[in-house]
Amino acid sequence: MRYRLTIVRHGPKLLDIDNGVGGCKPVIDALRYEGWIPNDDPRSIDFVFRQLKAPRDKLGTEIIIEPLG
């Protein structure tokens, strides 16, 4: 089964896209090691990175895992 993995960064400023996506690697690896996703290759997941500017009291990372068919 394939999954859509969406990681949404809520930060005080927007990052360059390569920094944001590159920073997701440890999170994706941890999700794989813990069994939340079967693998991190393109056949297993459809990866989406988003970022939103947020006030300091609303900072964080949102992880959404959705089955695809």
Buried (B, 14 or more C-beta within 10 A) or exposed (E): EBBEBBBBBBBEEEBEEEEBBEBBEEEBEEBBEEEEBEEBEEEBBEBEBEBEEBEEEEEEEEBEEEEEE
